[in-house]
């Protein structure tokens, strides 16, 4: 299984990511997920989220999750980009792509990966309230 992981402070360039997709002719499903910062976090209005990470452990945990995806689903590739630093409302903080032969496997693997990521990967977010409050 092809794996690509990028944890970066740079904005997510979805067009560039889509343009660099590689897949064999046997594949029939591509699931892409774009997680975008919303204006409401809990009960507060925010203007951005500040993401930080223990990068070495985050990379390790992502690779363990990729191992599990490879064992559980016949997936050809998984690519994941997670932002660090300040990410404003309506900007993407997470991009995930799963390529598989069939849509069910691609959807299941993508959702499982995101759900597990939120539980075990050491990336934390801190809301930055609107108006600096």
N, CA, C and O of each residue as an XYZ file, in Angstrom:
532
protein
N       0.852     -1.180      0.000
C       0.000      0.000      0.000
C       0.894      1.238      0.000
O       1.819      1.354      0.804
N       0.604      2.141     -0.900
C       1.296      3.426     -0.937
C       0.823      4.273      0.236
O      -0.375      4.362      0.503
N       1.769      4.894      0.933
C       1.447      5.757      2.079
C       2.138      7.092      1.876
O       3.310      7.147      1.504
N       1.417      8.147      2.118
C       2.019      9.477      2.152
C       1.447     10.207      3.354
O       0.235     10.240      3.567
N       2.345     10.790      4.133
C       1.954     11.552      5.315
C       2.712     12.858      5.308
O       3.929     12.885      5.121
N       1.989     13.936      5.514
C       2.613     15.247      5.628
C       1.950     15.983      6.788
O       0.740     16.207      6.787
N       2.755     16.351      7.768
C       2.304     17.187      8.879
C       3.041     18.505      8.683
O       4.270     18.544      8.748
N       2.303     19.581      8.443
C       2.926     20.803      7.952
C       2.217     22.058      8.454
O       1.030     22.029      8.779
N       2.953     23.142      8.511
C       2.366     24.445      8.818
C       1.865     25.134      7.548
O       1.181     26.155      7.620
N       2.204     24.580      6.399
C       1.784     25.184      5.128
C       0.316     24.900      4.854
O      -0.207     23.864      5.264
N      -0.354     25.825      4.157
C      -1.747     25.577      3.766
C      -1.856     24.312      2.915
O      -0.927     23.959      2.189
N      -2.984     23.645      3.013
C      -3.232     22.438      2.227
C      -3.631     22.856      0.820
O      -4.609     23.579      0.628
N      -2.866     22.395     -0.161
C      -3.116     22.699     -1.570
C      -3.809     21.489     -2.198
O      -3.163     20.604     -2.759
N      -5.119     21.474     -2.090
C      -5.874     20.314     -2.545
C      -5.704     20.080     -4.046
O      -5.607     18.932     -4.479
N      -5.668     21.132     -4.833
C      -5.503     20.968     -6.284
C      -4.190     20.266     -6.610
O      -4.152     19.393     -7.477
N      -3.131     20.636     -5.932
C      -1.837     19.997     -6.153
C      -1.868     18.534     -5.731
O      -1.311     17.673     -6.412
N      -2.519     18.258     -4.607
C      -2.632     16.881     -4.143
C      -3.408     16.024     -5.146
O      -3.010     14.898     -5.445
N      -4.497     16.554     -5.653
C      -5.293     15.812     -6.626
C      -4.504     15.574     -7.911
O      -4.620     14.515     -8.528
N      -3.709     16.553     -8.308
C      -2.927     16.439     -9.547
C      -1.812     15.399     -9.432
O      -1.342     14.885    -10.447
N      -1.386     15.084     -8.209
C      -0.289     14.138     -8.034
C      -0.767     12.733     -7.663
O       0.044     11.872     -7.323
N      -2.060     12.502     -7.726
C      -2.601     11.177     -7.408
C      -2.063     10.148     -8.392
O      -2.002     10.386     -9.598
N      -1.676      9.006     -7.849
C      -1.252      7.868     -8.654
C      -2.132      6.689     -8.267
O      -2.318      6.391     -7.087
N      -2.671      6.023     -9.289
C      -3.492      4.854     -9.010
C      -3.460      3.908    -10.202
O      -3.318      4.335    -11.348
N      -3.591      2.645     -9.920
C      -3.577      1.651    -10.992
C      -4.939      1.617    -11.686
O      -5.921      2.179    -11.202
N      -4.964      0.951    -12.812
C      -6.201      0.880    -13.600
C      -7.245     -0.031    -12.978
O      -8.401     -0.024    -13.403
N      -6.860     -0.815    -11.978
C      -7.805     -1.711    -11.307
C      -8.646     -0.993    -10.254
O      -9.625     -1.549     -9.756
N      -8.275      0.223     -9.919
C      -8.952      0.938     -8.841
C     -10.194      1.638     -9.375
O     -10.187      2.210    -10.465
N     -11.276      1.577     -8.569
C     -12.528      2.179     -8.991
C     -13.104      3.177     -8.000
O     -14.202      3.694     -8.207
N     -12.366      3.455     -6.912
C     -12.904      4.369     -5.902
C     -11.798      5.237     -5.319
O     -10.724      4.759     -4.956
N     -12.095      6.508     -5.244
C     -11.221      7.466     -4.559
C     -12.112      8.248     -3.609
O     -13.060      8.909     -4.032
N     -11.802      8.167     -2.326
C     -12.525      8.941     -1.324
C     -11.576      9.998     -0.796
O     -10.490      9.692     -0.304
N     -12.005     11.250     -0.906
C     -11.232     12.364     -0.350
C     -12.065     13.032      0.737
O     -13.270     13.232      0.582
N     -11.409     13.369      1.827
C     -12.062     14.063      2.925
C     -11.273     15.327      3.204
O     -10.045     15.299      3.285
N     -11.972     16.419      3.350
C     -11.365     17.698      3.689
C     -12.012     18.191      4.972
O     -13.197     18.523      4.989
N     -11.229     18.239      6.052
C     -11.713     18.753      7.330
C     -11.423     20.250      7.395
O     -10.279     20.677      7.242
N     -12.459     21.033      7.622
C     -12.372     22.492      7.561
C     -12.707     23.081      8.933
O     -13.621     22.611      9.610
N     -11.973     24.098      9.331
C     -12.234     24.764     10.609
C     -13.577     25.484     10.525
O     -13.830     26.264      9.607
N     -14.430     25.199     11.509
C     -15.736     25.860     11.557
C     -15.693     26.998     12.574
O     -14.793     27.061     13.411
N     -16.657     27.879     12.495
C     -16.674     29.093     13.316
C     -17.030     28.822     14.770
O     -16.659     29.596     15.653
N     -17.740     27.739     15.025
C     -18.149     27.447     16.397
C     -17.374     26.237     16.902
O     -17.373     25.176     16.279
N     -16.726     26.416     18.028
C     -15.969     25.341     18.675
C     -16.500     25.250     20.097
O     -16.268     26.136     20.919
N     -17.221     24.158     20.377
C     -17.896     24.074     21.672
C     -19.013     25.102     21.697
O     -19.908     25.077     20.852
N     -18.958     26.012     22.675
C     -19.952     27.082     22.780
C     -19.412     28.429     22.332
O     -20.102     29.441     22.450
N     -18.191     28.456     21.821
C     -17.537     29.730     21.523
C     -17.417     29.976     20.025
O     -17.236     29.053     19.231
N     -17.523     31.251     19.668
C     -17.190     31.668     18.307
C     -15.678     31.784     18.221
O     -15.043     32.375     19.094
N     -15.109     31.225     17.176
C     -13.657     31.288     17.004
C     -13.331     31.898     15.655
O     -14.138     31.874     14.725
N     -12.127     32.444     15.574
C     -11.652     32.936     14.276
C     -10.642     31.968     13.672
O     -10.354     32.021     12.476
N     -10.104     31.076     14.518
C      -9.126     30.097     14.043
C      -8.923     29.036     15.113
O      -9.359     29.177     16.256
N      -8.252     27.979     14.707
C      -7.766     26.971     15.642
C      -6.254     26.935     15.532
O      -5.694     27.054     14.442
N      -5.609     26.772     16.655
C      -4.153     26.637     16.697
C      -3.851     25.162     16.950
O      -4.219     24.613     17.988
N      -3.168     24.517     15.978
C      -2.820     23.100     16.090
C      -1.356     22.961     16.468
O      -0.489     23.656     15.940
N      -1.101     22.047     17.396
C       0.272     21.709     17.737
C       0.374     20.201     17.866
O      -0.631     19.503     18.002
N       1.610     19.708     17.820
C       1.801     18.272     17.798
C       3.138     17.884     18.393
O       4.095     18.659     18.384
N       3.182     16.686     18.900
C       4.440     16.006     19.198
C       4.721     15.233     17.912
O       4.300     14.086     17.766
N       5.435     15.866     16.981
C       5.540     15.406     15.600
C       6.066     13.966     15.468
O       5.475     13.169     14.739
N       7.142     13.626     16.145
C       7.703     12.281     16.000
C       6.693     11.221     16.421
O       6.551     10.199     15.748
N       5.995     11.451     17.518
C       4.993     10.489     17.974
C       3.772     10.499     17.050
O       3.178      9.449     16.804
N       3.397     11.658     16.542
C       2.273     11.723     15.603
C       2.584     10.903     14.351
O       1.738     10.140     13.884
N       3.780     11.056     13.813
C       4.163     10.285     12.634
C       4.154      8.791     12.942
O       3.693      7.989     12.130
N       4.660      8.422     14.104
C       4.659      7.012     14.521
C       3.228      6.475     14.599
O       2.938      5.399     14.075
N       2.343      7.217     15.247
C       0.957      6.776     15.405
C       0.251      6.687     14.061
O      -0.500      5.743     13.818
N       0.485      7.660     13.185
C      -0.126      7.588     11.856
C       0.342      6.333     11.127
O      -0.462      5.663     10.480
N       1.612      6.008     11.220
C       2.113      4.814     10.542
C       1.508      3.533     11.123
O       1.242      2.586     10.383
N       1.290      3.498     12.429
C       0.597      2.345     13.017
C      -0.838      2.241     12.488
O      -1.328      1.145     12.215
N      -1.501      3.384     12.347
C      -2.858      3.385     11.798
C      -2.845      2.945     10.332
O      -3.717      2.185      9.910
N      -1.874      3.410      9.560
C      -1.763      2.983      8.162
C      -1.554      1.470      8.089
O      -2.104      0.807      7.211
N      -0.754      0.925      9.020
C      -0.565     -0.533      9.077
C      -1.905     -1.237      9.243
O      -2.175     -2.237      8.578
N      -2.740     -0.713     10.130
C      -4.044     -1.322     10.379
C      -4.968     -1.196      9.167
O      -5.701     -2.131      8.843
N      -4.934     -0.044      8.500
C      -5.736      0.106      7.277
C      -5.332     -0.966      6.275
O      -6.181     -1.621      5.671
N      -4.027     -1.135      6.109
C      -3.527     -2.115      5.137
C      -3.974     -3.540      5.482
O      -4.252     -4.337      4.586
N      -4.043     -3.858      6.769
C      -4.475     -5.196      7.195
C      -5.979     -5.397      7.041
O      -6.432     -6.505      6.754
N      -6.749     -4.338      7.229
C      -8.207     -4.477      7.298
C      -8.924     -4.337      5.959
O      -9.974     -4.945      5.748
N      -8.354     -3.528      5.045
C      -9.037     -3.254      3.778
C      -8.066     -3.405      2.608
O      -6.877     -3.124      2.752
N      -8.560     -3.843      1.460
C      -7.715     -3.914      0.265
C      -7.586     -2.530     -0.384
O      -8.219     -2.236     -1.398
N      -6.765     -1.712      0.219
C      -6.598     -0.320     -0.192
C      -5.277     -0.192     -0.943
O      -4.260     -0.737     -0.515
N      -5.294      0.523     -2.051
C      -4.062      0.722     -2.824
C      -3.204      1.841     -2.243
O      -1.977      1.739     -2.216
N      -3.857      2.918     -1.774
C      -3.061      4.018     -1.218
C      -3.853      4.825     -0.203
O      -5.081      4.905     -0.242
N      -3.092      5.417      0.702
C      -3.618      6.366      1.680
C      -2.672      7.543      1.698
O      -1.460      7.387      1.847
N      -3.242      8.722      1.545
C      -2.451      9.953      1.665
C      -3.158     10.854      2.670
O      -4.383     10.973      2.661
N      -2.374     11.481      3.532
C      -2.947     12.304      4.601
C      -2.063     13.523      4.834
O      -0.840     13.418      4.924
N      -2.705     14.668      4.928
C      -2.025     15.921      5.251
C      -2.744     16.538      6.439
O      -3.968     16.675      6.426
N      -1.988     16.912      7.469
C      -2.561     17.595      8.628
C      -1.797     18.886      8.859
O      -0.566     18.898      8.880
N      -2.533     19.965      9.030
C      -1.929     21.273      9.291
C      -1.535     21.411     10.750
O      -2.143     20.813     11.637
N      -0.519     22.201     10.974
C      -0.137     22.677     12.302
C      -0.169     24.197     12.260
O      -0.226     24.802     11.190
N      -0.130     24.803     13.442
C      -0.161     26.258     13.505
C      -1.578     26.787     13.418
O      -2.547     26.067     13.658
N      -1.679     28.055     13.071
C      -2.978     28.737     13.032
C      -3.700     28.426     11.727
O      -3.167     28.630     10.636
N      -4.937     27.924     11.866
C      -5.778     27.618     10.710
C      -7.087     28.368     10.905
O      -7.819     28.123     11.864
N      -7.370     29.271     10.001
C      -8.552     30.139     10.109
C      -9.841     29.404      9.732
O      -9.814     28.351      9.095
N     -10.957     29.985     10.141
C     -12.284     29.471      9.795
C     -12.384     29.334      8.273
O     -11.940     30.207      7.528
N     -12.967     28.236      7.832
C     -13.169     27.874      6.423
C     -11.903     27.408      5.724
O     -11.941     27.120      4.527
N     -10.781     27.324      6.432
C      -9.564     26.771      5.851
C      -9.461     25.295      6.254
O      -9.881     24.920      7.348
N      -8.906     24.465      5.374
C      -8.751     23.053      5.709
C      -7.599     22.811      6.682
O      -6.522     23.398      6.571
N      -7.866     21.928      7.633
C      -6.823     21.510      8.571
C      -6.425     20.052      8.339
O      -5.391     19.602      8.832
N      -7.246     19.317      7.589
C      -6.996     17.897      7.347
C      -7.461     17.531      5.945
O      -8.542     17.924      5.507
N      -6.619     16.767      5.250
C      -6.975     16.208      3.945
C      -6.587     14.740      3.955
O      -5.456     14.390      4.292
N      -7.532     13.880      3.584
C      -7.285     12.446      3.537
C      -7.788     11.922      2.197
O      -8.860     12.301      1.726
N      -6.988     11.041      1.592
C      -7.397     10.373      0.357
C      -7.146      8.877      0.505
O      -6.068      8.452      0.919
N      -8.160      8.085      0.160
C      -8.041      6.635      0.162
C      -8.440      6.144     -1.221
O      -9.503      6.499     -1.731
N      -7.579      5.321     -1.830
C      -7.844      4.721     -3.131
C      -8.001      3.218     -2.943
O      -7.152      2.558     -2.343
N      -9.103      2.693     -3.465
C      -9.382      1.257     -3.367
C     -10.131      0.816     -4.620
O     -10.533      1.638     -5.442
N     -10.307     -0.477     -4.747
C     -11.028     -1.004     -5.902
C     -12.524     -0.670     -5.831
O     -13.173     -0.467     -6.858
N     -13.060     -0.616     -4.607
C     -14.501     -0.423     -4.439
C     -14.788      0.677     -3.419
O     -14.010      0.906     -2.492
N     -15.919      1.349     -3.611
C     -16.247      2.506     -2.769
C     -16.449      2.146     -1.303
O     -16.037      2.904     -0.425
N     -17.071      1.009     -1.021
C     -17.333      0.630      0.368
C     -16.054      0.551      1.174
O     -15.977      1.076      2.285
N     -15.049     -0.106      0.613
C     -13.762     -0.227      1.296
C     -13.093      1.133      1.471
O     -12.520      1.422      2.522
N     -13.170      1.957      0.445
C     -12.540      3.278      0.512
C     -13.214      4.143      1.579
O     -12.532      4.788      2.375
N     -14.545      4.159      1.598
C     -15.262      4.942      2.610
C     -14.988      4.430      4.016
O     -14.717      5.215      4.924
N     -15.057      3.111      4.198
C     -14.840      2.539      5.526
C     -13.431      2.837      6.029
O     -13.253      3.232      7.181
N     -12.455      2.654      5.193
C     -11.067      2.889      5.600
C     -10.835      4.354      5.943
O     -10.157      4.667      6.921
N     -11.393      5.239      5.148
C     -11.216      6.673      5.398
C     -11.857      7.072      6.723
O     -11.227      7.746      7.537
N     -13.094      6.665      6.945
C     -13.770      7.030      8.187
C     -13.064      6.434      9.397
O     -12.877      7.115     10.404
N     -12.675      5.178      9.305
C     -11.975      4.538     10.414
C     -10.672      5.275     10.723
O     -10.358      5.523     11.888
N      -9.924      5.621      9.694
C      -8.654      6.308      9.887
C      -8.848      7.643     10.603
O      -8.102      7.964     11.528
N      -9.820      8.404     10.191
C     -10.073      9.712     10.826
C     -10.532      9.522     12.268
O     -10.055     10.217     13.165
N     -11.448      8.595     12.497
C     -11.920      8.349     13.865
C     -10.778      7.929     14.782
O     -10.667      8.422     15.904
N      -9.937      7.027     14.311
C      -8.813      6.559     15.129
C      -7.772      7.654     15.332
O      -7.205      7.784     16.417
N      -7.526      8.427     14.305
C      -6.569      9.530     14.390
C      -6.929     10.465     15.543
O      -6.063     10.875     16.317
N      -8.197     10.792     15.646
C      -8.634     11.716     16.691
C      -8.427     11.140     18.088
O      -8.314     11.889     19.058
N      -8.376      9.817     18.194
C      -8.190      9.173     19.495
C      -6.732      8.991     19.883
O      -6.399      9.105     21.063
N      -5.846      8.710     18.921
C      -4.497      8.279     19.303
C      -3.350      9.151     18.801
O      -2.231      9.026     19.299
N      -3.591     10.019     17.843
C      -2.494     10.827     17.305
C      -2.347     12.100     18.132
O      -3.322     12.828     18.317
N      -1.138     12.380     18.634
C      -0.939     13.561     19.483
C      -0.861     14.868     18.678
O       0.202     15.458     18.485
N      -2.044     15.279     18.225
C      -2.226     16.602     17.609
C      -3.340     17.256     18.399
O      -4.433     16.707     18.535
N      -3.045     18.442     18.920
C      -3.997     19.137     19.773
C      -4.406     20.440     19.122
O      -3.628     21.069     18.405
N      -5.651     20.837     19.386
C      -6.125     22.116     18.859
C      -6.565     23.011     20.011
O      -7.111     22.557     21.016
N      -6.304     24.297     19.821
C      -6.707     25.304     20.802
C      -7.503     26.364     20.050
O      -7.001     26.951     19.091
N      -8.739     26.613     20.475
C      -9.539     27.630     19.790
C      -9.009     29.028     20.060
O      -8.631     29.360     21.183
N      -8.989     29.832     19.018
C      -8.644     31.250     19.146
C      -9.943     32.017     18.949
O     -10.478     32.079     17.842
N     -10.435     32.589     20.014
C     -11.767     33.201     19.994
C     -11.810     34.430     19.110
O     -10.825     35.154     18.966
N     -12.965     34.645     18.528
C     -13.190     35.808     17.668
C     -13.032     37.081     18.485
O     -13.471     37.147     19.633
N     -12.416     38.073     17.902
C     -12.207     39.341     18.587
C     -11.097     39.297     19.619
O     -10.946     40.236     20.400
N     -10.314     38.223     19.639
C      -9.192     38.120     20.570
C      -9.600     37.879     22.000
O      -8.771     38.015     22.900
N     -10.852     37.524     22.246
C     -11.331     37.276     23.617
C     -11.086     35.875     24.049
O     -11.429     35.506     25.173
